[in-house]
Amino acid sequence: MRKQQVSVDVLSTEHLNADLKGRSVRGGMLTLGSQGSQFLLGMAFTVVLAHLLTPADFGLVAMVTAITGLGQAFADMGLSEATIQRPDLTHDQVSALFWINLAIGLGLSLVTVSLAPLLARFYREPRLVAITLVLSAVFAIGGLRVQPDALLKRQMRFKALAIRDVAGNALGVIVSIIMAWRGAGYWAIVAFPLITNFTVMALSWIMVHWTPSLPRRGVEVRSLIVFGGNVAASYLIDNLNRNTSNIVIGWYWGAAPLGLFSRAYNLLMKPVSQLTGPAAGVAIPAFSKIYKDAERFAHYYLRTVSLIMWTGAPLFGFLFVAARPVVILVLGRKWLEAAPVFQILAISSLAQPIFQSAAWVLVSRGRSDRLLKLSLITSPVIVGSFIVGLPFGIRGVALCYSIALVSALPWILRFVFRDTALTLGRLARAVMYPVILCLAGVVSSELGLRLFQPGNLGQEFAVIALGFAATYLVAALVPSVREEALSFRSVLKEFGLFKQVVPEA
């Protein structure tokens, strides 16, 4: 009886509606703090291992993760989104989903093991056999993790999620750095996802207070599987898009160029995920509860995207101008060839948060079918851009990808916004000021570099920072810009952020 009552409490979400706005903002702040901690841990991992290891070490592991990354998207069959999005669920349904996820995880582990010799032959690199065998365990761990993780998100238990994620990443970073320092080479990179995922999985089970029952016949899960299958297929295609670059570069150019490209891409995506990760973790559960109110849904989506762009646009502009000193400072001078790739990829950085927010709209509205259709249409464009750029080296791949993503974004958004109160015009007005100021900051900083010609990294960073600071100070004199920037305070007040709140249990 007690187990049944706990399960019902875990699955119920009615109590969340009483303070949905306040809970969403407090959850966003907790998630942002968690992402900030993980960002610092990730930077420590990147900086230390980049100085202790070589581009070829990173390239070797990227050859395998480019393939296993495809399975990662399919590992949960999209059933975590089904658990989060559906308003009514039973204990037996979630239990059935758990066993399905576990079976998929174990199956993907076996498939990965069987692929090990084929990968070694494809890349002409025998060391990949052992790396692939070890990394195959990530799928089994993931199968155990999916449903407890989804239940924590369904309940909007952001404090528990934040503690869990930071603890898992901290342990993974510490162990990996120790291994690299003691001469483990590329095995230090391999260890990180295994340790992090296992720790997060174990903590999820401890925190969720839910136990699955044995599989039963007659449990209605077909609609959940159809919804999740569409989400999983679209995520699989998106992962294929991202990982195709690593696959073709590793095959065509080898481990060292792949190491340079993958580090440049990952270094740029860290701040992108830092912004979109907290937003997605809060937006999908919250938007799923208000999507039937079209105008309210549009209002909060636009405010969320606008806030992300106000926060991220100056950062992305700074990274574009400061690509060379950033790469030298973070990775070291032996990675200098990654700087042009980093700068070219930064062209697409302004589009990345908006591109990723498209999935929030479709998933929270239960339109996984349209998400899959969108992925099927855009995939040839993204993959084709990698193929076109491949003969021109890693810079060519980066440039073609950036052009393709930016060019396709308006069409993607028009498709996503169909049957909603959202329009391209409303979105353009929501992000207009931060985008314009970002571009103006880039021009101002570039002019400053040419005028002062700094002689060292410190001076270079100072000139670029002053260029952006001057741009934003001048913009603050414009009433409409100042008014929009200050409007976020009233939004946070509306959400109850400045009220006295009871901490999450």
C-alpha positions in Angstrom: 0.0 0.0 0.0 2.8 2.4 0.9 4.7 1.7 -2.4 1.5 2.3 -4.4 0.9 5.7 -2.6 4.5 6.8 -3.2 4.1 5.9 -6.9 0.9 7.9 -7.2 2.6 10.9 -5.6 5.5 10.6 -8.0 3.2 10.5 -11.0 0.8 13.3 -9.9 1.4 16.8 -11.3 -1.8 18.6 -10.3 -0.1 20.3 -7.3 2.5 21.9 -9.7 -0.2 24.1 -11.3 -0.7 26.1 -8.1 2.6 27.9 -8.5 3.7 27.0 -12.0 5.3 30.3 -12.8 7.2 30.7 -9.6 8.3 27.1 -9.6 9.5 27.4 -13.2 11.6 30.5 -12.5 13.0 29.1 -9.3 13.7 25.9 -11.2 15.3 27.9 -13.9 17.6 29.6 -11.5 18.6 26.3 -9.8 19.2 24.8 -13.2 21.2 27.8 -14.3 23.3 27.5 -11.2 23.8 23.8 -11.9 24.7 24.4 -15.5 27.2 27.1 -14.3 28.9 24.6 -12.0 28.9 22.0 -14.8 30.3 24.6 -17.2 33.2 25.3 -14.8 33.8 21.6 -14.3 33.7 21.0 -18.1 36.1 23.9 -18.7 38.5 22.4 -16.1 38.2 19.0 -17.9 38.8 20.6 -21.3 41.7 22.9 -20.2 43.6 20.2 -18.2 43.2 17.4 -20.6 44.0 19.6 -23.6 47.4 20.4 -22.0 48.1 16.8 -20.9 46.9 15.0 -24.1 47.2 15.5 -27.8 44.7 16.3 -30.6 45.2 12.7 -31.8 44.0 11.4 -28.4 40.8 13.4 -28.7 40.4 12.4 -32.3 40.6 8.7 -31.4 37.8 8.9 -28.9 35.7 11.2 -31.3 35.9 8.5 -34.0 34.0 6.2 -31.7 31.6 8.7 -30.1 30.7 9.9 -33.6 29.1 6.4 -34.0 27.9 5.8 -30.4 26.4 9.3 -30.4 23.9 8.2 -32.9 22.7 5.5 -30.6 22.5 7.9 -27.6 19.6 9.7 -29.2 17.7 6.4 -29.7 18.7 5.0 -26.3 15.6 6.2 -24.4 13.2 5.8 -27.4 12.0 9.3 -26.6 10.1 7.8 -23.7 11.5 10.3 -21.2 9.7 13.1 -23.1 6.6 10.9 -23.2 6.7 10.6 -19.4 7.3 14.3 -18.9 4.7 15.6 -21.4 1.7 13.3 -20.8 -0.6 14.7 -18.1 -2.0 11.4 -17.0 0.2 8.3 -16.3 -0.2 5.1 -14.3 2.5 3.3 -12.3 2.1 0.3 -14.6 2.7 2.5 -17.7 5.9 4.0 -16.4 7.1 0.5 -15.3 6.5 -0.8 -18.8 8.5 2.1 -20.2 11.3 1.4 -17.8 11.6 -2.2 -19.0 11.5 -1.1 -22.6 14.3 1.4 -22.0 16.4 -1.2 -20.2 16.0 -3.7 -23.1 16.9 -1.0 -25.6 20.0 0.0 -23.6 21.2 -3.6 -23.4 20.5 -4.2 -27.0 22.5 -1.1 -28.1 25.4 -2.2 -25.9 25.5 -5.5 -27.7 25.2 -3.8 -31.1 28.1 -1.5 -30.2 30.2 -4.5 -29.1 29.6 -6.2 -32.5 30.6 -3.0 -34.3 34.0 -2.6 -32.7 36.0 -4.5 -35.3 34.1 -2.8 -38.1 34.9 0.6 -36.8 38.6 -0.2 -36.5 38.6 -1.4 -40.1 36.6 1.7 -41.3 39.0 4.2 -39.7 42.1 2.0 -40.2 42.8 2.3 -36.5 43.1 -1.0 -34.4 43.0 0.9 -31.0 39.3 1.7 -31.6 38.3 -1.9 -30.8 39.1 -1.6 -27.1 37.7 1.9 -26.9 34.4 0.8 -28.5 34.0 -2.2 -26.2 34.4 0.0 -23.0 32.1 2.8 -24.2 29.4 0.3 -25.1 28.5 0.1 -21.3 27.2 3.7 -21.6 24.0 2.4 -23.3 23.2 -0.1 -20.5 23.7 2.6 -17.9 21.5 4.9 -19.8 18.7 2.3 -20.1 18.6 2.2 -16.3 18.6 6.0 -15.9 15.8 7.1 -18.3 12.6 6.8 -16.3 13.8 7.9 -12.9 15.4 10.9 -14.6 12.1 11.6 -16.5 10.1 11.3 -13.2 12.3 13.9 -11.5 11.8 16.3 -14.4 8.0 15.6 -14.5 7.8 16.6 -10.9 10.0 19.7 -11.6 12.4 18.6 -8.8 15.1 21.0 -10.1 17.0 21.1 -6.8 17.5 17.3 -6.8 18.4 17.3 -10.5 21.0 20.1 -9.9 22.6 18.3 -7.0 22.7 15.0 -9.0 24.2 16.5 -12.2 26.9 18.5 -10.4 27.9 15.5 -8.3 28.1 13.2 -11.3 30.1 15.7 -13.4 32.5 16.5 -10.6 33.4 12.9 -9.9 33.9 12.3 -13.7 36.1 15.3 -14.1 38.2 14.5 -11.0 38.8 10.9 -12.0 39.6 11.7 -15.6 42.1 14.4 -14.7 43.9 12.1 -12.3 44.0 9.4 -15.0 45.4 11.9 -17.6 48.0 13.2 -15.1 49.1 9.6 -14.4 49.7 8.9 -18.1 46.5 7.1 -19.1 46.3 8.9 -22.4 43.0 8.7 -24.3 41.6 6.4 -21.6 41.1 9.4 -19.4 38.6 10.8 -22.0 36.9 7.4 -22.3 36.4 7.2 -18.5 34.5 10.5 -18.2 31.1 9.5 -19.7 31.2 6.1 -17.9 31.8 7.6 -14.5 29.5 10.6 -15.0 26.5 8.5 -16.3 26.8 5.8 -13.7 26.9 8.3 -10.9 23.9 10.3 -12.3 22.0 7.0 -12.8 22.7 5.9 -9.2 21.7 9.2 -7.7 18.5 9.4 -9.8 17.3 6.1 -8.3 18.1 7.3 -4.7 16.2 10.6 -5.2 13.1 9.5 -7.2 11.4 7.3 -4.5 9.9 5.0 -7.1 10.2 1.3 -7.8 9.1 -0.3 -11.1 6.8 -3.3 -11.0 7.3 -6.4 -13.1 6.0 -6.2 -16.7 2.3 -6.8 -17.1 0.1 -7.6 -20.1 -2.6 -5.2 -21.2 -0.9 -2.0 -20.1 -1.7 0.8 -22.6 1.7 2.2 -23.8 1.2 2.3 -27.5 0.4 6.0 -27.7 3.4 6.7 -25.5 5.7 4.6 -27.7 4.4 6.3 -30.9 5.0 9.7 -29.4 8.4 8.7 -28.0 9.4 6.9 -31.2 8.9 10.1 -33.2 10.9 12.1 -30.7 13.7 9.5 -30.7 13.8 9.3 -34.5 14.1 13.0 -34.8 16.8 13.1 -32.1 18.6 10.3 -33.9 18.6 12.3 -37.1 19.8 15.4 -35.3 22.6 13.4 -33.8 23.4 12.0 -37.2 23.6 15.6 -38.5 26.1 16.6 -35.7 28.2 13.5 -35.8 28.5 13.1 -39.6 31.1 15.8 -39.6 33.2 13.8 -37.1 32.7 10.6 -39.1 33.7 12.0 -42.5 36.6 14.1 -41.1 38.0 11.1 -39.2 37.7 8.9 -42.3 39.0 11.5 -44.8 41.6 13.4 -42.8 42.5 11.2 -39.8 42.6 11.5 -36.0 44.6 14.7 -35.6 42.4 17.0 -37.8 39.3 15.4 -36.2 40.7 16.2 -32.8 41.1 19.9 -33.8 37.6 20.1 -35.2 35.9 18.3 -32.4 37.6 20.4 -29.7 36.7 23.6 -31.5 33.1 22.5 -31.9 32.8 21.3 -28.3 34.4 24.5 -27.0 31.8 26.6 -28.8 28.9 24.4 -27.7 29.7 24.7 -24.0 28.3 28.2 -23.7 25.4 27.3 -26.0 24.4 24.3 -23.8 25.0 26.5 -20.8 22.2 28.8 -22.0 19.8 26.3 -23.6 20.2 23.5 -21.1 18.6 25.2 -18.2 15.9 26.7 -20.5 15.0 23.4 -22.0 14.9 21.6 -18.6 12.4 24.2 -17.4 10.6 25.1 -20.6 9.4 21.6 -21.8 7.7 20.6 -18.5 6.3 24.1 -18.0 5.2 24.7 -21.6 3.5 21.2 -21.6 1.1 22.5 -19.0 0.1 25.7 -20.8 0.3 24.8 -24.5 -3.5 24.9 -25.0 -3.5 28.6 -24.2 -1.9 29.8 -27.5 -1.2 33.4 -26.5 0.2 32.6 -23.1 2.4 29.9 -24.7 3.7 32.3 -27.3 4.3 35.1 -24.7 6.5 32.9 -22.4 8.3 31.3 -25.4 9.2 34.7 -26.8 10.3 36.0 -23.3 12.5 32.9 -22.8 14.2 33.2 -26.2 14.7 36.9 -25.7 16.3 36.4 -22.3 18.6 33.8 -23.8 19.6 36.0 -26.6 20.3 39.0 -24.4 22.5 36.8 -22.3 24.2 34.9 -25.1 24.6 37.3 -27.9 27.4 39.4 -26.4 29.2 36.2 -25.4 29.0 34.7 -28.8 30.1 37.9 -30.5 33.1 38.1 -28.1 34.0 34.5 -28.8 33.9 35.2 -32.6 36.3 38.1 -32.3 38.5 36.5 -29.6 38.7 33.1 -31.2 42.5 33.0 -31.4 43.3 34.1 -27.8 40.5 31.9 -26.4 41.8 28.8 -28.1 45.4 29.6 -26.9 44.3 30.3 -23.3 41.9 27.4 -22.9 43.6 24.7 -25.0 47.2 25.8 -25.4 49.3 26.8 -28.4 49.5 23.3 -29.8 45.8 23.7 -30.6 46.2 27.0 -32.6 45.0 25.4 -35.8 41.6 25.0 -34.2 41.2 28.8 -33.8 40.0 29.5 -37.4 37.5 26.6 -37.1 36.2 27.9 -33.8 35.7 31.4 -35.3 33.9 30.0 -38.4 31.6 27.9 -36.3 30.9 30.9 -34.1 29.1 32.4 -37.1 26.2 30.0 -36.4 26.3 30.5 -32.6 23.5 33.2 -32.7 21.2 30.7 -34.5 21.9 27.7 -32.3 19.7 28.7 -29.3 16.8 29.6 -31.5 17.3 26.4 -33.6 17.3 24.3 -30.4 14.2 26.0 -29.0 12.2 24.7 -32.0 12.2 21.3 -30.3 10.7 22.7 -27.1 7.7 24.1 -29.1 6.9 20.8 -30.8 7.6 18.4 -27.9 5.7 20.5 -25.3 2.7 20.7 -27.7 2.8 16.9 -28.2 3.7 17.2 -31.9 6.4 14.7 -32.1 5.2 13.7 -35.6 6.1 17.2 -36.9 9.4 17.1 -35.1 10.3 14.0 -36.9 9.2 15.4 -40.3 11.3 18.5 -39.6 14.3 16.4 -38.9 13.9 14.4 -42.0 13.6 17.5 -44.2 16.6 19.4 -42.7 18.9 16.4 -42.3 20.0 16.3 -46.0 20.8 20.0 -45.9 23.1 19.7 -42.8 24.8 16.4 -43.9 25.2 17.8 -47.4 27.0 20.8 -46.1 29.6 18.6 -44.4 30.1 16.6 -47.7 30.5 19.8 -49.7 33.1 21.3 -47.3 35.1 18.1 -46.8 37.6 18.5 -49.6 38.5 22.0 -48.3 39.6 20.7 -44.9 38.1 21.2 -41.5 37.6 25.0 -42.2 35.6 24.1 -45.2 33.4 21.8 -43.2 32.8 24.4 -40.5 32.0 27.2 -43.1 29.5 25.1 -45.1 27.8 24.0 -41.9 27.4 27.5 -40.5 26.0 28.8 -43.8 23.6 26.0 -44.1 22.2 26.4 -40.5 21.8 30.1 -40.7 20.2 29.9 -44.2 17.7 27.2 -43.1 16.6 28.8 -39.8 13.8 31.0 -41.1 12.2 28.1 -43.0 12.6 25.8 -39.9 10.9 28.4 -37.6 8.0 29.0 -40.1 7.3 25.3 -40.1 7.5 25.0 -36.3 5.3 28.0 -35.6 2.4 26.7 -37.8 -0.8 26.5 -35.8 0.5 28.6 -33.0 0.3 32.3 -32.1 4.0 32.6 -32.9 5.3 34.3 -36.1 8.6 35.1 -37.5 7.8 38.8 -37.1 7.1 38.4 -33.3 10.3 36.4 -32.9 12.3 39.0 -34.9 11.1 41.8 -32.6 11.9 39.7 -29.5 15.6 39.2 -30.6 16.2 42.3 -32.7 18.1 44.4 -30.1 20.4 41.7 -28.8 21.4 40.6 -32.3 22.0 44.1 -33.5 24.1 44.9 -30.5 26.1 41.7 -30.9 27.0 42.6 -34.5 27.8 46.2 -33.5 30.1 44.9 -30.8 31.9 42.7 -33.3 32.5 45.6 -35.6 33.6 47.9 -32.7 36.0 45.3 -31.3 37.5 44.5 -34.7 38.1 48.2 -35.3 39.8 48.4 -31.9 42.1 45.5 -32.7 43.2 47.2 -35.9 43.6 50.6 -34.2 45.6 49.5 -31.1 47.3 46.3 -32.4 47.7 44.7 -29.0 51.0 42.8 -28.4 49.9 40.0 -26.0 46.8 37.9 -25.1 45.9 40.1 -22.1 45.9 43.3 -24.2 43.9 41.5 -27.0 41.2 40.4 -24.5 41.1 43.9 -23.0 40.6 45.6 -26.4 37.8 43.2 -27.4 36.1 43.5 -24.1 36.2 47.3 -24.2 34.8 47.3 -27.7 31.7 45.4 -26.5 31.4 47.4 -23.3 31.5 50.6 -25.3 28.8 49.3 -27.7 26.4 48.3 -24.9 27.0 51.5 -22.9 26.1 53.6 -26.0 23.1 51.4 -26.6 21.9 52.0 -23.0 21.4 55.7 -24.0 18.6 54.6 -26.4 15.3 54.6 -24.5 13.8 51.6 -26.3 16.8 49.4 -25.8 17.1 50.3 -22.1 13.4 49.7 -21.7 13.5 46.2 -23.1 16.5 45.2 -21.1 14.9 46.5 -17.9 11.6 44.7 -18.7 13.0 41.4 -17.6 12.9 42.6 -14.0 9.2 43.0 -14.2 8.8 39.6 -15.8 10.8 38.0 -12.9 8.6 39.9 -10.4 5.6 38.6 -12.2 6.9 35.1 -11.9 7.4 35.6 -8.1 11.2 35.3 -8.1 11.6 38.3 -5.7 8.9 36.9 -3.3 9.6 34.9 -0.3 9.4 31.3 -1.3 9.6 27.9 0.4 12.7 26.0 -0.7 12.1 22.8 -2.6 12.1 19.7 -0.4 
